[in-house]
């Protein structure tokens, strides 16, 4: 997973990683959180918004991990 998203496919892959992590009853933290946070911060804002839209669509419970990023 890149630190910067270049297109929607990169974002889709990140969303799948989040979904798989939650499917395994694991918390989103450590390296994964740092990687996602950096991608949100360093990518085109439209891709960051797409990430949050897709999370809300597929795994709204994951948004709690990113509240600090969206405020």
Backbone as a chain_set.jsonl record, in Angstrom:
{"seq": "XXXXXXXXXXXXXXXXXXXXXXXXXXXXXXXXXXXXXXXXXXXXXXXXXXXXXXXXXXXXXXXXXXXXXXX", "coords": {"N": [[0.861, -1.176, 0.0], [0.733, 2.108, -0.959], [2.253, 5.126, 0.388], [1.208, 7.388, -0.522], [-1.678, 8.07, -2.27], [-2.319, 7.525, -5.639], [-4.379, 7.137, -7.353], [-7.823, 6.045, -7.657], [-7.791, 3.293, -7.422], [-5.63, 2.749, -5.714], [-6.717, 3.782, -3.362], [-8.964, 2.131, -3.077], [-7.677, -0.297, -2.552], [-6.578, 0.277, -0.059], [-8.9, 0.566, 1.445], [-9.863, -2.043, 1.346], [-7.87, -3.31, 2.83], [-8.368, -2.176, 5.342], [-10.96, -3.192, 5.765], [-10.425, -5.975, 5.8], [-8.762, -6.107, 8.031], [-10.512, -5.387, 10.105], [-12.322, -7.491, 9.791], [-10.865, -9.539, 10.841], [-11.081, -9.061, 13.451], [-9.285, -7.219, 14.517], [-7.614, -4.308, 15.752], [-7.24, -1.093, 14.214], [-4.228, 0.177, 13.986], [-0.869, 1.111, 14.925], [1.569, 0.427, 12.448], [-0.213, 0.324, 10.299], [-2.11, 2.334, 10.8], [-0.423, 4.569, 10.824], [0.467, 4.5, 8.154], [-1.926, 4.809, 6.691], [-2.711, 7.291, 7.678], [-0.646, 8.921, 6.758], [-1.06, 8.632, 4.016], [-3.598, 9.831, 3.72], [-2.943, 12.44, 4.462], [-0.979, 13.171, 2.564], [-1.931, 12.777, 0.014], [-3.924, 13.668, -2.891], [-6.583, 15.772, -2.006], [-9.124, 15.042, -2.96], [-8.906, 12.298, -3.295], [-8.495, 11.526, -0.668], [-10.969, 12.235, 0.392], [-12.548, 10.469, -1.053], [-11.638, 8.08, 0.067], [-12.703, 8.281, 2.7], [-15.421, 8.369, 2.061], [-15.798, 5.85, 0.895], [-15.113, 4.212, 3.067], [-17.191, 4.895, 4.794], [-19.29, 3.89, 3.351], [-18.751, 1.105, 3.156], [-17.664, 0.196, 5.607], [-18.611, 1.671, 8.065], [-18.087, 1.694, 10.813], [-15.356, 1.852, 10.98], [-14.685, 4.477, 10.764], [-14.351, 5.696, 13.217], [-11.701, 5.453, 13.907], [-10.499, 7.424, 12.521], [-11.368, 9.92, 13.215], [-9.89, 12.021, 14.311], [-8.436, 12.782, 12.091], [-10.29, 13.86, 10.387], [-11.367, 16.075, 11.519]], "CA": [[0.0, 0.0, 0.0], [1.577, 3.292, -1.032], [2.049, 6.18, 1.369], [0.445, 8.42, -1.212], [-2.573, 7.473, -3.245], [-2.221, 8.154, -6.957], [-5.654, 6.982, -8.049], [-8.862, 5.395, -6.851], [-7.412, 1.908, -7.164], [-4.831, 2.775, -4.491], [-7.65, 3.991, -2.245], [-9.751, 0.908, -2.945], [-6.828, -1.29, -1.896], [-6.484, 0.66, 1.348], [-10.197, 0.253, 2.06], [-9.893, -3.502, 1.506], [-7.0, -3.634, 3.966], [-9.123, -1.812, 6.547], [-12.043, -4.158, 5.913], [-9.844, -7.255, 6.202], [-8.285, -5.962, 9.405], [-11.681, -5.447, 10.979], [-12.877, -8.843, 9.685], [-10.052, -10.395, 11.705], [-11.277, -8.537, 14.814], [-8.082, -6.507, 14.932], [-7.696, -2.852, 15.792], [-6.437, -0.365, 13.234], [-3.24, 0.921, 14.754], [0.52, 0.853, 14.559], [2.043, 0.769, 11.105], [-1.34, 0.534, 9.397], [-2.659, 3.667, 11.062], [0.558, 5.564, 10.344], [0.469, 4.466, 6.696], [-3.173, 5.421, 6.222], [-2.693, 8.709, 8.041], [0.248, 9.594, 5.823], [-1.716, 8.664, 2.704], [-4.641, 10.863, 3.789], [-2.311, 13.76, 4.532], [-0.1, 13.473, 1.434], [-2.586, 12.537, -1.278], [-4.897, 14.642, -3.376], [-7.733, 15.811, -1.097], [-10.253, 14.311, -3.538], [-8.706, 10.88, -3.001], [-8.734, 11.37, 0.762], [-12.416, 12.264, 0.569], [-13.029, 9.2, -1.598], [-11.328, 7.084, 1.089], [-13.691, 8.373, 3.769], [-16.72, 8.013, 1.49], [-15.82, 4.399, 0.741], [-15.18, 3.629, 4.412], [-18.544, 5.088, 5.302], [-20.167, 3.007, 2.576], [-18.475, -0.314, 3.376], [-17.331, -0.097, 7.0], [-18.748, 2.928, 8.814], [-17.494, 1.588, 12.139], [-13.931, 2.164, 10.882], [-14.478, 5.929, 10.791], [-13.945, 6.132, 14.564], [-10.243, 5.499, 13.957], [-10.014, 8.561, 11.734], [-12.025, 11.162, 13.627], [-8.866, 13.064, 14.472], [-7.983, 13.219, 10.787], [-11.323, 14.552, 9.627], [-11.806, 17.276, 12.244]], "C": [[0.9, 1.23, 0.0], [1.259, 4.286, 0.078], [1.255, 7.327, 0.787], [-0.415, 7.73, -2.261], [-2.47, 8.251, -4.544], [-3.524, 8.085, -7.727], [-6.62, 6.234, -7.148], [-8.538, 3.934, -6.554], [-6.56, 1.818, -5.898], [-5.725, 2.913, -3.263], [-8.475, 2.732, -2.016], [-8.957, -0.185, -2.234], [-6.697, -0.987, -0.407], [-7.779, 0.333, 2.084], [-10.31, -1.251, 2.286], [-9.015, -3.93, 2.685], [-7.711, -3.313, 5.281], [-10.22, -2.836, 6.79], [-11.508, -5.512, 6.39], [-9.346, -7.217, 7.641], [-9.44, -6.074, 10.379], [-12.34, -6.828, 10.939], [-12.139, -9.824, 10.588], [-10.122, -9.948, 13.168], [-10.022, -7.891, 15.381], [-8.356, -5.01, 14.926], [-6.861, -2.266, 14.653], [-5.488, 0.509, 14.033], [-1.856, 0.647, 14.208], [0.854, 1.307, 13.158], [0.892, 1.059, 10.153], [-1.922, 1.932, 9.577], [-1.712, 4.752, 10.56], [0.558, 5.65, 8.825], [-0.778, 5.145, 6.131], [-3.195, 6.914, 6.509], [-1.799, 9.487, 7.081], [-0.388, 9.685, 4.435], [-2.811, 9.729, 2.664], [-4.01, 12.247, 3.71], [-1.581, 14.147, 3.253], [-0.753, 13.331, 0.065], [-3.498, 13.694, -1.65], [-6.108, 14.617, -2.439], [-8.968, 15.083, -1.641], [-10.135, 12.812, -3.272], [-8.909, 10.605, -1.517], [-10.235, 11.358, 1.04], [-13.046, 10.969, 0.052], [-12.791, 8.07, -0.592], [-12.395, 7.097, 2.184], [-15.097, 8.007, 3.276], [-16.849, 6.493, 1.367], [-15.843, 3.69, 2.099], [-16.589, 3.737, 4.968], [-19.524, 4.131, 4.608], [-20.01, 1.534, 2.973], [-18.259, -0.691, 4.844], [-17.413, 1.164, 7.85], [-18.14, 2.876, 10.212], [-15.994, 1.901, 12.134], [-13.658, 3.667, 10.989], [-14.024, 6.428, 12.156], [-12.428, 6.233, 14.687], [-9.691, 6.771, 13.319], [-10.65, 9.876, 12.137], [-11.03, 12.314, 13.761], [-8.429, 13.624, 13.13], [-9.004, 14.078, 10.075], [-11.79, 15.83, 10.3], [-10.933, 18.448, 11.868]], "O": [[1.747, 1.372, 0.882], [0.16, 4.296, 0.633], [0.696, 8.142, 1.519], [0.07, 6.909, -3.039], [-2.526, 9.481, -4.552], [-3.755, 8.873, -8.643], [-6.283, 5.843, -6.03], [-8.971, 3.401, -5.533], [-6.749, 0.907, -5.093], [-5.515, 2.244, -2.251], [-8.662, 2.313, -0.874], [-9.505, -0.915, -1.408], [-6.705, -1.903, 0.415], [-7.746, -0.128, 3.225], [-10.809, -1.68, 3.327], [-9.39, -4.819, 3.448], [-7.656, -4.1, 6.226], [-10.39, -3.301, 7.917], [-12.085, -6.123, 7.29], [-9.495, -8.19, 8.38], [-9.346, -6.789, 11.377], [-12.864, -7.286, 11.954], [-12.711, -10.814, 11.044], [-9.338, -10.39, 14.008], [-9.735, -8.003, 16.573], [-9.215, -4.518, 14.195], [-5.897, -2.879, 14.196], [-5.908, 1.469, 14.68], [-1.698, 0.026, 13.157], [0.487, 2.401, 12.728], [1.0, 1.937, 9.297], [-2.193, 2.626, 8.597], [-2.142, 5.73, 9.949], [0.639, 6.743, 8.264], [-0.692, 5.954, 5.207], [-3.645, 7.707, 5.682], [-2.153, 10.582, 6.643], [-0.262, 10.706, 3.759], [-2.935, 10.451, 1.674], [-4.485, 13.117, 2.98], [-1.561, 15.323, 2.887], [-0.169, 13.732, -0.941], [-3.797, 14.57, -0.838], [-6.606, 13.54, -2.113], [-9.771, 14.565, -0.865], [-11.139, 12.135, -3.05], [-9.441, 9.557, -1.149], [-10.713, 10.553, 1.84], [-13.976, 10.441, 0.663], [-13.647, 7.202, -0.419], [-12.926, 6.05, 2.552], [-15.871, 7.397, 4.014], [-17.889, 5.924, 1.699], [-16.523, 2.675, 2.255], [-17.114, 2.784, 5.544], [-20.466, 3.634, 5.225], [-20.995, 0.809, 3.111], [-18.635, -1.784, 5.267], [-16.388, 1.67, 8.306], [-17.723, 3.906, 10.742], [-15.424, 2.185, 13.188], [-12.533, 4.078, 11.272], [-13.379, 7.472, 12.248], [-11.925, 7.02, 15.489], [-8.543, 7.143, 13.559], [-10.473, 10.872, 11.436], [-11.315, 13.444, 13.364], [-8.088, 14.802, 13.029], [-8.648, 14.925, 9.257], [-12.542, 16.597, 9.7], [-11.135, 19.554, 12.368]]}, "num_chains": 1, "name": "protein.A"}
